[in-house]
Every structure is written in C-alpha cells, then in structure tokens.
Amino acid sequence: MQFRTGQRLGTNQQMQLAPRIIQTMEIMQLPLPALEEKIDQELESNLALELDDPESTEDVQEEVEVAEIDDSSEEYSELSPRQVASLDGRDAKLDAMANIRARQESLSEQLLHLWSFADVDATEKTIGIVLIGLIDADGFLTLPEVDMKNQIKKELSINATNEQYELVVKALQKWLDPPGIAARSLQESLLIQASALASEDPDAWKDVELLIESHLEDLIGNRLPKVSSSSGLSLERVKLAIDKMHELTLSPGRLLATERVLPVIPDAMIEFDESSNKYIVGICDGRVPPLKIARSYEAIARDKNTEEGAKQFIQRNINAARWIIEAINQRKTTLGNIVQIVVDRQRDFLEQGDAFLRPLPMVEVADLLGIHVATVSRAVADKWVQTPRGIFPLRRFFSGGTGSNRDGDMSWEAVKTRLKEIVEQENKSNPLSDEALAKRLREQGIEIARRTVVKYRQQLGIPAARLRKEY
C-alpha cells in the first residue's frame, strides 16, 4: 500500500450564518430572565448601546444643583428610586447584589457541622468525615461496603475493620439529623425513622416497624391480603400502619438541602376582553429596558476628523447595538404572532380546560407566519405564557394529536387528560386494566392502542391496575 500527498481543488456548497443571524436566533431562544441578563451584558460591553431613558442621571444632577434640593424636600421624595440612588452616590447594581440571599449550605456541609458535635474518638471522627462525603442527595450510603472501605483507606491510610466500619455508620445514624440519614437502604432508613418516632409512642409504631422489617416488598407491591396473612395482623391494622408510614420520608437528605426553585416569569400573557369577547395577547417586557444607540458616538463616527481606527471601532459597536435592538424587536413580534395563533387555535382549551387542547404542529404555525419551523421552535423554547387557566410552558400548546368522533381533533395532551379523568373516576376496589382504559377512551371516540395507554399512564405517573387497587 502506498500513501501519497498532494493538493486538489474542488467546489462545494456550504451555508455559513452571518453573525447577525446567529445573534438573532440566540435572542429569539432566550426566556425573559435570560434576556434581561443578556441585555445587562451588552450594556456593559458595548459603549454605543445605552438605555432609552428620557430622564438621564446628568439631567437629574443639573436639576438638583439649580433647585438646591435637600434630602428632606418634597421634590426629592418624588424622584424615582434610580434617581435617588444616583443622588446618594449609590450603585443600583451593588444594591441589588446586596439583597441576594446567601448561598444555602450543601447537604455535606450541614452534616459535617452536625458530626462535629458527635461524641466519638478521633479515628471514628475522621472515618465519619469520609463517609459523609459519600452520602448521596437522598441521604443514603449507597456504595458497596468494600468501595467505602477502599475510600477510607485511600484518604486516611486506615484499614477499617468490619466492626469499626459498622460502629461509625451507627454513630452517623445516631448523631446526624433528621433520622434516616446515613442509612444503607430505604428499608434501613424507614426503620430508623420509625424507631425514633416509636420512642415517644411505642404502641402506635409497633405495627409499622413489623411491616417495614419483614413485609416491605409485599407492601410496595400492594399485596395487602398476603401481608395480613403473613404478619398475623388484620387487614384494618395493616391499612392503619400504612397510613402511619406516610409520616416517614423516602429521602431524608432532601429535607436538609433542597434545590432552589426559581420563580416562573411569563414571557407572554393571554387575557379575556369581555367588551370584544376576544382573548388579547400581550408580550411581557419584565425589566427589559428600552434601548437606543448613543447619539454622541454616532456623531463621532460621522465626524470626518475622527481617526480612522477609532471610527471603525465605534462603527462596529454601533452596528452591534443596532443588531441587538432589532433582534429584541423581532423576538417580541415573532413571539406575539405565535401566541396569537395559539389563542385562535386553543380557545376551547382556554374556556373548557386541558381535555379540549387541540393539535397544533409547529410546521403549520411556521407556514402561517412564513418563517422557518426552526424559528418557531426557538421562539417557544423555555418560554411561559400566563392564561386565565394558569401559567403554562408555551411548548405545551404544540403537539400532534388524533381525531375524536365526539369532540373533533384532540392533542395528545388532551388525550392524557381524558385518561387521567377515567382513572380518577374508576372503582378503586376493581381498577381498570390498560386494555379497559383503552376501551373507555374508544367509547369517547378516541382511537388509541393499549401500548399507547401504557406509555401515557407511565408519563402521568399512574401505577398499574394492581398497584392502584384499594382493599
């Protein structure tokens, strides 16, 4: 085999997106909080971009010098918070940063703090520190024992014996709070929690401890008659014990460290106007400020006496500022047009609820607006819309569907809603099988296969019929 090197000319077609188009697509995809952050970054980095604020800080300063306003005057109290901040010499951004809540301690940090009070010797204390680092987000030690011992050896150069390892684990379970932390299984965690509660009320938790210790698998499988027979408890006592088990937690670690849930900020609003009997669409601007190109820099760019290098630099910034302003306006227009189509198509949903959500493919919306389907996809990504029925992800309104002989075309989300309604109304002592659920949907004119019912049931978090049965 011979390898040769050489040069060869050829032609091919390759699409390259201009920076302006790339920026427009990026702005189109941003939800409102991210758009606000993006604008803040642009204002800091682009000298030609500024807020379109008719009352600039300089004007306020001049007015103050002329009128000689003091802090206690009436005119001073009528100024905006931003203007007052500028008069006081404060930075609004620093004020905002000062009001940000401090970072919450992680689960490990909180457990290490509790462990520092444990009454154990120095070796056990250091082994416990290593094991705390291996506790997962639910509060469990899920790694195999051999792996945890290897980690202890790696970090501390200690060959922990079985007795020493077990002693430290039990100490962790004793000193860490809430009860159930540092358990090696769900069963062990539930037993620790039940034992802690039983110390205050032994009679109430005696049955619970018995069922967790010896019959947990059958409880999970909802085989209550078998549990009753095997445990010697009446079915009524088993059901009472299950009710008590609801006081226990499956993830004790989550009680200490929970992820901070950011508030949902709608990008668009749909409101009903009674006078016109129509739904009105509005685009939420949030804290997005109006922007403009700085006139002073435009004048410098037009000045013939400006050095060519400086003129090119300023012109690049002006072009970038113009692009960002146009991209924001295009985002607002496109989003408004898309939400208007949603209103026109989904009026039945707005008036009657989830069961009347209609199919709305993105391709159809793109054709109606004369834009690419990718633009529609970016415009609805991570966006939320506030409706008279609540706040929903905008993407929720875009899906395929199926025909119904009774209610016309229905989206798959509407079919899921009908499925959920059927399950909620079934006889819990004799719950419907998946085939029976499919039959009920067909009776409503919705042609659907059993395997599709299974898929939707699982997506809705609805257990199988055997697990839904109540005794």
VEXDREN-2710 file (C-alpha; in Angstrom, 1 decimal):
% VEXDREN-2710
k/r/px/py/pz
1/MET/0.0/0.0/0.0
2/GLN/1.3/3.4/-1.0
3/PHE/0.4/6.8/0.7
4/ARG/0.7/9.9/-1.4
5/THR/0.3/13.6/-0.5
6/GLY/-0.9/16.3/-2.9
7/GLN/-3.2/19.2/-3.4
8/ARG/-6.5/19.0/-5.2
9/LEU/-9.0/21.8/-6.0
10/GLY/-12.8/21.3/-5.7
11/THR/-16.0/23.1/-5.3
12/ASN/-18.8/22.5/-2.8
13/GLN/-21.7/24.4/-1.3
14/GLN/-21.7/25.2/2.4
15/MET/-24.1/27.5/4.3
16/GLN/-22.5/29.9/6.7
17/LEU/-24.7/32.0/9.0
18/ALA/-23.8/35.7/9.4
19/PRO/-23.1/36.9/12.9
20/ARG/-26.2/39.0/12.8
21/ILE/-28.4/35.9/12.0
22/ILE/-26.7/33.9/14.8
23/GLN/-27.4/36.7/17.3
24/THR/-31.0/37.0/16.2
25/MET/-31.5/33.2/16.7
26/GLU/-29.8/33.4/20.1
27/ILE/-32.0/36.3/21.3
28/MET/-35.1/34.5/19.9
29/GLN/-34.4/31.5/22.1
30/LEU/-33.8/33.3/25.4
31/PRO/-36.6/33.3/28.0
32/LEU/-37.3/36.6/29.8
33/PRO/-34.8/36.3/32.7
34/ALA/-32.0/35.3/30.4
35/LEU/-32.9/38.1/28.0
36/GLU/-32.6/40.6/30.9
37/GLU/-29.2/39.2/31.8
38/LYS/-28.1/39.3/28.1
39/ILE/-29.0/43.0/27.8
40/ASP/-27.1/43.8/31.0
41/GLN/-24.0/42.2/29.5
42/GLU/-24.4/44.1/26.2
43/LEU/-24.8/47.4/28.1
44/GLU/-21.6/46.7/29.9
45/SER/-19.6/45.6/26.8
46/ASN/-20.9/47.9/24.1
47/LEU/-20.2/51.6/24.5
48/ALA/-22.6/52.6/21.7
49/LEU/-25.6/50.9/23.4
50/GLU/-27.5/52.8/26.2
51/LEU/-30.8/53.0/27.9
52/ASP/-33.5/55.0/26.1
53/ASP/-34.3/56.9/29.3
54/PRO/-35.6/60.4/28.8
55/GLU/-34.5/61.3/32.4
56/SER/-30.8/60.7/32.4
57/THR/-28.7/60.9/35.5
58/GLU/-26.9/64.0/34.3
59/ASP/-30.3/65.9/33.9
60/VAL/-31.2/64.9/37.4
61/GLN/-27.9/66.2/38.8
62/GLU/-28.4/69.5/37.0
63/GLU/-31.9/69.9/38.4
64/VAL/-30.7/69.2/41.8
65/GLU/-27.9/71.8/41.6
66/VAL/-30.3/74.5/40.3
67/ALA/-33.1/73.9/42.8
68/GLU/-30.7/73.1/45.7
69/ILE/-32.9/70.2/46.8
70/ASP/-32.1/68.6/50.2
71/ASP/-32.9/65.1/51.4
72/SER/-36.0/66.2/53.2
73/SER/-37.6/68.3/50.5
74/GLU/-40.8/67.3/48.7
75/GLU/-39.2/67.4/45.3
76/TYR/-36.6/64.9/46.4
77/SER/-39.3/62.4/47.5
78/GLU/-40.9/62.5/44.1
79/LEU/-37.7/61.3/42.3
80/SER/-37.6/57.7/41.1
81/PRO/-35.6/55.1/43.1
82/ARG/-32.9/55.1/40.4
83/GLN/-32.6/58.8/40.5
84/VAL/-32.5/58.9/44.3
85/ALA/-29.8/56.2/44.3
86/SER/-27.7/58.3/41.9
87/LEU/-28.0/61.4/44.2
88/ASP/-26.9/59.4/47.2
89/GLY/-23.9/58.1/45.3
90/ARG/-25.1/54.5/45.4
91/ASP/-24.7/51.9/42.7
92/ALA/-28.1/50.3/41.9
93/LYS/-26.3/47.1/40.8
94/LEU/-24.4/46.9/44.1
95/ASP/-27.7/47.4/46.0
96/ALA/-29.3/44.6/44.1
97/MET/-26.3/42.3/44.8
98/ALA/-26.5/43.2/48.5
99/ASN/-30.1/41.9/48.6
100/ILE/-29.2/38.5/47.1
101/ARG/-29.8/35.7/49.5
102/ALA/-26.7/34.0/50.8
103/ARG/-25.9/30.5/49.3
104/GLN/-27.5/27.7/51.1
105/GLU/-25.2/25.2/52.7
106/SER/-24.9/21.9/50.9
107/LEU/-26.0/18.6/52.4
108/SER/-22.4/17.6/53.2
109/GLU/-21.7/20.9/54.8
110/GLN/-24.7/20.6/57.1
111/LEU/-23.9/17.0/58.0
112/LEU/-20.3/17.8/58.7
113/HIS/-21.4/20.6/61.1
114/LEU/-23.7/18.1/63.0
115/TRP/-20.9/15.4/63.0
116/SER/-18.5/17.9/64.7
117/PHE/-20.6/17.5/67.9
118/ALA/-20.5/13.7/67.8
119/ASP/-19.1/12.1/71.0
120/VAL/-16.7/9.7/69.2
121/ASP/-12.9/9.2/69.2
122/ALA/-10.6/10.9/66.8
123/THR/-10.3/8.0/64.4
124/GLU/-14.0/7.4/64.2
125/LYS/-14.5/11.2/63.7
126/THR/-12.2/11.2/60.6
127/ILE/-13.7/8.0/59.2
128/GLY/-17.1/9.6/59.6
129/ILE/-16.0/12.7/57.7
130/VAL/-15.0/10.4/54.7
131/LEU/-18.3/8.6/54.8
132/ILE/-20.3/11.8/54.9
133/GLY/-18.7/12.7/51.6
134/LEU/-20.2/9.5/50.2
135/ILE/-23.7/10.2/51.3
136/ASP/-26.0/10.8/48.2
137/ALA/-28.6/13.6/47.8
138/ASP/-31.3/11.4/49.3
139/GLY/-29.2/10.9/52.5
140/PHE/-28.1/7.3/51.8
141/LEU/-24.8/5.5/51.8
142/THR/-25.5/3.6/48.6
143/LEU/-22.0/2.5/47.6
144/PRO/-21.0/-1.1/48.3
145/GLU/-19.2/-1.5/51.7
146/VAL/-16.0/-2.6/50.0
147/ASP/-15.9/0.6/48.0
148/MET/-16.5/2.8/51.0
149/LYS/-13.7/1.0/52.9
150/ASN/-11.4/1.5/50.0
151/GLN/-12.2/5.2/50.0
152/ILE/-11.3/5.3/53.7
153/LYS/-8.0/3.6/53.1
154/LYS/-7.3/6.0/50.2
155/GLU/-8.0/9.2/52.1
156/LEU/-6.8/8.2/55.6
157/SER/-4.5/5.3/55.0
158/ILE/-6.6/3.3/57.5
159/ASN/-7.7/-0.3/57.0
160/ALA/-11.1/-0.1/58.8
161/THR/-12.2/-3.4/60.3
162/ASN/-15.8/-4.6/59.9
163/GLU/-16.6/-3.7/63.5
164/GLN/-15.0/-0.3/63.2
165/TYR/-16.9/0.5/60.0
166/GLU/-20.2/-0.7/61.4
167/LEU/-19.6/1.4/64.6
168/VAL/-19.0/4.6/62.6
169/VAL/-22.1/4.0/60.4
170/LYS/-24.3/3.5/63.5
171/ALA/-22.8/6.6/65.1
172/LEU/-23.6/8.6/61.9
173/GLN/-27.1/7.4/62.0
174/LYS/-27.4/8.4/65.7
175/TRP/-25.8/11.9/65.5
176/LEU/-27.0/13.1/62.1
177/ASP/-30.4/14.6/61.8
178/PRO/-33.1/14.1/60.5
179/PRO/-33.4/10.4/61.4
180/GLY/-32.8/8.1/58.4
181/ILE/-29.6/9.9/57.3
182/ALA/-26.6/7.6/56.5
183/ALA/-28.9/4.5/56.1
184/ARG/-27.6/1.9/53.5
185/SER/-31.0/1.2/52.1
186/LEU/-34.6/2.5/52.0
187/GLN/-35.7/-0.2/54.4
188/GLU/-33.0/0.7/57.0
189/SER/-33.8/4.4/56.7
190/LEU/-37.5/3.8/57.3
191/LEU/-36.7/1.6/60.3
192/ILE/-34.5/4.3/61.8
193/GLN/-37.3/6.9/61.4
194/ALA/-40.0/4.6/62.8
195/SER/-37.8/3.7/65.8
196/ALA/-37.2/7.4/66.5
197/LEU/-40.9/8.0/66.5
198/ALA/-41.6/4.8/68.4
199/SER/-39.5/6.1/71.4
200/GLU/-42.3/8.6/72.0
201/ASP/-45.3/6.4/71.1
202/PRO/-44.4/2.7/71.1
203/ASP/-47.9/1.3/70.6
204/ALA/-48.6/3.5/67.6
205/TRP/-45.5/2.4/65.7
206/LYS/-45.2/-1.2/66.7
207/ASP/-47.1/-2.5/63.7
208/VAL/-45.2/-0.1/61.4
209/GLU/-41.8/-1.4/62.5
210/LEU/-43.0/-5.0/62.0
211/LEU/-44.2/-4.4/58.4
212/ILE/-41.1/-2.4/57.4
213/GLU/-38.8/-5.1/58.8
214/SER/-40.5/-8.2/57.4
215/HIS/-43.1/-7.3/54.8
216/LEU/-41.8/-4.2/52.9
217/GLU/-41.6/-5.8/49.4
218/ASP/-45.2/-7.0/49.7
219/LEU/-46.3/-3.5/50.9
220/ILE/-44.6/-2.0/47.8
221/GLY/-46.4/-4.5/45.6
222/ASN/-49.8/-3.6/47.2
223/ARG/-50.2/-7.3/48.2
224/LEU/-52.1/-6.4/51.4
225/PRO/-54.0/-9.7/51.9
226/LYS/-50.7/-11.5/51.8
227/VAL/-49.2/-9.0/54.3
228/SER/-52.2/-9.5/56.6
229/SER/-51.9/-13.3/56.5
230/SER/-48.1/-13.4/56.9
231/SER/-47.9/-10.8/59.7
232/GLY/-50.9/-12.0/61.7
233/LEU/-52.4/-8.5/61.6
234/SER/-55.9/-7.8/60.5
235/LEU/-56.3/-6.0/57.2
236/GLU/-57.6/-3.0/59.0
237/ARG/-54.5/-2.8/61.2
238/VAL/-52.3/-3.1/58.1
239/LYS/-54.1/-0.2/56.5
240/LEU/-53.7/1.9/59.7
241/ALA/-50.0/1.1/59.7
242/ILE/-49.7/2.2/56.1
243/ASP/-51.4/5.5/57.0
244/LYS/-48.8/6.0/59.7
245/MET/-46.0/5.2/57.3
246/HIS/-47.0/8.3/55.3
247/GLU/-45.3/10.3/58.1
248/LEU/-42.0/8.9/57.1
249/THR/-39.9/10.3/54.3
250/LEU/-38.3/8.4/51.4
251/SER/-35.5/10.9/51.1
252/PRO/-34.4/12.3/54.4
253/GLY/-31.4/14.1/52.8
254/ARG/-33.9/16.2/50.8
255/LEU/-35.2/17.7/54.0
256/LEU/-31.9/19.4/54.6
257/ALA/-30.7/20.5/51.1
258/THR/-33.3/21.3/48.5
259/GLU/-32.6/22.9/45.2
260/ARG/-33.7/26.5/45.0
261/VAL/-36.7/26.7/42.7
262/LEU/-36.6/29.9/40.6
263/PRO/-39.9/31.7/40.1
264/VAL/-41.6/31.2/36.7
265/ILE/-41.8/34.5/34.8
266/PRO/-44.2/34.5/31.9
267/ASP/-43.0/35.8/28.5
268/ALA/-46.5/36.4/27.3
269/MET/-50.0/36.9/28.7
270/ILE/-53.4/36.0/27.4
271/GLU/-56.3/37.9/28.9
272/PHE/-60.1/37.8/28.0
273/ASP/-61.6/41.1/27.0
274/GLU/-65.4/41.0/27.8
275/SER/-66.2/44.1/25.7
276/SER/-65.0/42.4/22.5
277/ASN/-65.5/38.8/23.5
278/LYS/-61.9/38.1/22.5
279/TYR/-58.7/36.9/24.0
280/ILE/-56.0/39.6/23.9
281/VAL/-52.3/38.8/23.6
282/GLY/-49.6/40.8/25.4
283/ILE/-45.8/40.3/25.5
284/CYS/-44.2/40.7/28.9
285/ASP/-41.2/43.0/28.9
286/GLY/-40.4/42.4/32.6
287/ARG/-37.3/44.5/33.5
288/VAL/-36.1/44.7/29.9
289/PRO/-35.3/48.4/29.4
290/PRO/-35.8/50.2/26.1
291/LEU/-32.5/50.6/24.3
292/LYS/-31.1/53.1/21.8
293/ILE/-27.8/53.9/20.1
294/ALA/-25.8/56.6/21.9
295/ARG/-26.0/59.8/19.8
296/SER/-22.7/61.0/21.0
297/TYR/-20.9/58.0/19.4
298/GLU/-22.9/58.3/16.2
299/ALA/-21.7/61.9/15.9
300/ILE/-18.1/60.7/16.5
301/ALA/-18.5/58.1/13.8
302/ARG/-19.7/60.7/11.3
303/ASP/-17.1/63.3/12.2
304/LYS/-14.5/63.5/9.4
305/ASN/-11.8/64.5/11.8
306/THR/-12.1/61.2/13.8
307/GLU/-9.1/58.9/13.4
308/GLU/-9.9/56.0/11.1
309/GLY/-9.1/53.3/13.6
310/ALA/-11.3/54.8/16.2
311/LYS/-14.1/55.4/13.7
312/GLN/-14.1/51.7/12.7
313/PHE/-14.1/50.6/16.3
314/ILE/-17.1/52.9/17.1
315/GLN/-18.9/51.8/13.9
316/ARG/-18.6/48.1/14.9
317/ASN/-20.1/48.9/18.2
318/ILE/-22.9/50.9/16.6
319/ASN/-23.7/48.0/14.2
320/ALA/-23.7/45.5/17.1
321/ALA/-26.0/47.8/19.1
322/ARG/-28.4/48.1/16.1
323/TRP/-28.4/44.3/15.7
324/ILE/-29.3/43.7/19.3
325/ILE/-32.1/46.2/19.2
326/GLU/-33.5/44.7/16.0
327/ALA/-33.2/41.2/17.4
328/ILE/-35.1/42.1/20.6
329/ASN/-37.9/43.7/18.5
330/GLN/-38.0/40.7/16.2
331/ARG/-38.3/38.4/19.2
332/LYS/-41.2/40.4/20.5
333/THR/-43.0/40.4/17.2
334/THR/-42.5/36.8/16.4
335/LEU/-43.5/35.7/19.9
336/GLY/-46.6/37.8/19.8
337/ASN/-47.6/36.3/16.4
338/ILE/-47.1/32.8/17.6
339/VAL/-49.1/33.3/20.8
340/GLN/-51.9/34.9/18.8
341/ILE/-52.1/31.7/16.7
342/VAL/-52.2/29.7/19.9
343/VAL/-55.2/31.8/21.1
344/ASP/-57.0/31.4/17.8
345/ARG/-56.5/27.6/17.8
346/GLN/-56.8/26.8/21.5
347/ARG/-59.9/28.9/22.5
348/ASP/-61.7/25.6/23.6
349/PHE/-58.8/25.0/26.0
350/LEU/-58.9/28.5/27.4
351/GLU/-62.6/28.1/28.1
352/GLN/-63.0/24.4/29.0
353/GLY/-59.7/23.1/30.1
354/ASP/-57.0/20.6/29.3
355/ALA/-59.3/18.0/27.8
356/PHE/-60.0/20.3/24.9
357/LEU/-56.4/21.1/23.8
358/ARG/-56.2/20.9/20.0
359/PRO/-53.3/19.6/17.9
360/LEU/-51.0/22.4/16.7
361/PRO/-47.9/21.3/14.8
362/MET/-45.0/23.8/14.6
363/VAL/-44.8/23.3/10.9
364/GLU/-48.3/24.6/10.5
365/VAL/-47.5/27.7/12.6
366/ALA/-44.3/28.3/10.5
367/ASP/-46.4/28.1/7.3
368/LEU/-48.9/30.6/8.6
369/LEU/-46.2/33.1/9.6
370/GLY/-44.0/32.5/6.6
371/ILE/-41.0/31.6/8.7
372/HIS/-38.8/28.5/9.2
373/VAL/-40.0/25.9/11.6
374/ALA/-36.7/26.2/13.5
375/THR/-37.6/29.8/14.2
376/VAL/-40.9/28.7/15.8
377/SER/-39.1/26.1/17.8
378/ARG/-36.6/28.6/19.2
379/ALA/-39.3/31.2/19.9
380/VAL/-41.3/28.8/22.1
381/ALA/-38.3/27.1/23.8
382/ASP/-38.2/27.7/27.6
383/LYS/-41.0/30.3/27.3
384/TRP/-44.0/30.5/29.6
385/VAL/-47.4/32.0/29.0
386/GLN/-49.9/33.3/31.5
387/THR/-53.5/32.4/30.7
388/PRO/-56.8/32.7/32.5
389/ARG/-56.3/29.0/33.4
390/GLY/-52.8/29.5/34.9
391/ILE/-49.2/29.7/33.7
392/PHE/-48.1/27.0/31.2
393/PRO/-45.0/26.3/29.2
394/LEU/-45.6/27.7/25.7
395/ARG/-44.4/24.4/24.1
396/ARG/-47.3/22.6/25.8
397/PHE/-49.7/24.0/23.1
398/PHE/-47.7/22.5/20.3
399/SER/-48.2/18.8/19.7
400/GLY/-49.7/16.3/17.4
401/GLY/-52.9/14.6/18.1
402/THR/-55.7/12.3/17.0
403/GLY/-59.3/12.6/15.8
404/SER/-62.3/12.1/18.1
405/ASN/-65.7/11.2/16.7
406/ARG/-67.3/13.2/19.6
407/ASP/-65.0/16.2/20.2
408/GLY/-63.1/16.7/17.0
409/ASP/-59.3/16.8/16.8
410/MET/-57.6/16.4/20.2
411/SER/-53.9/16.9/21.1
412/TRP/-52.1/14.1/22.8
413/GLU/-52.1/16.2/26.0
414/ALA/-55.9/16.3/25.9
415/VAL/-55.9/12.5/25.5
416/LYS/-53.7/12.2/28.6
417/THR/-56.1/14.4/30.5
418/ARG/-59.0/12.2/29.5
419/LEU/-57.0/9.2/30.6
420/LYS/-56.3/10.8/34.0
421/GLU/-60.0/11.6/34.4
422/ILE/-61.0/8.0/33.7
423/VAL/-58.5/6.7/36.3
424/GLU/-59.7/9.2/38.9
425/GLN/-63.3/8.0/38.5
426/GLU/-62.7/4.3/38.4
427/ASN/-63.8/1.8/41.1
428/LYS/-60.6/1.6/43.3
429/SER/-61.6/-1.8/44.6
430/ASN/-61.5/-3.1/40.9
431/PRO/-59.3/-0.7/39.0
432/LEU/-59.3/-0.7/35.2
433/SER/-56.6/-2.6/33.2
434/ASP/-54.7/-0.9/30.4
435/GLU/-57.0/-2.6/27.8
436/ALA/-60.0/-1.5/29.7
437/LEU/-58.7/2.1/29.8
438/ALA/-58.1/2.0/26.0
439/LYS/-61.7/0.7/25.6
440/ARG/-63.1/3.6/27.7
441/LEU/-61.2/6.1/25.5
442/ARG/-62.5/4.4/22.4
443/GLU/-66.0/4.9/23.8
444/GLN/-65.3/8.6/23.8
445/GLY/-64.4/8.4/20.1
446/ILE/-60.6/8.4/20.7
447/GLU/-58.9/5.6/18.7
448/ILE/-55.9/4.5/20.8
449/ALA/-53.9/1.3/21.2
450/ARG/-53.2/-0.4/24.6
451/ARG/-49.5/0.2/24.3
452/THR/-50.1/3.9/23.9
453/VAL/-52.3/3.9/27.0
454/VAL/-49.4/2.2/28.9
455/LYS/-46.9/4.9/27.7
456/TYR/-49.2/7.8/28.7
457/ARG/-50.1/6.2/32.0
458/GLN/-46.4/5.9/32.9
459/GLN/-45.7/9.5/31.8
460/LEU/-48.5/10.7/34.1
461/GLY/-47.1/8.7/37.0
462/ILE/-50.2/6.5/37.3
463/PRO/-49.3/3.0/38.6
464/ALA/-50.6/-0.2/37.0
465/ALA/-54.0/-1.5/38.0
466/ARG/-52.6/-4.0/40.6
467/LEU/-50.9/-1.2/42.4
468/ARG/-54.0/1.1/42.3
469/LYS/-56.2/-1.4/44.0
470/GLU/-57.6/-0.4/47.4
471/TYR/-58.7/-3.1/49.9
END
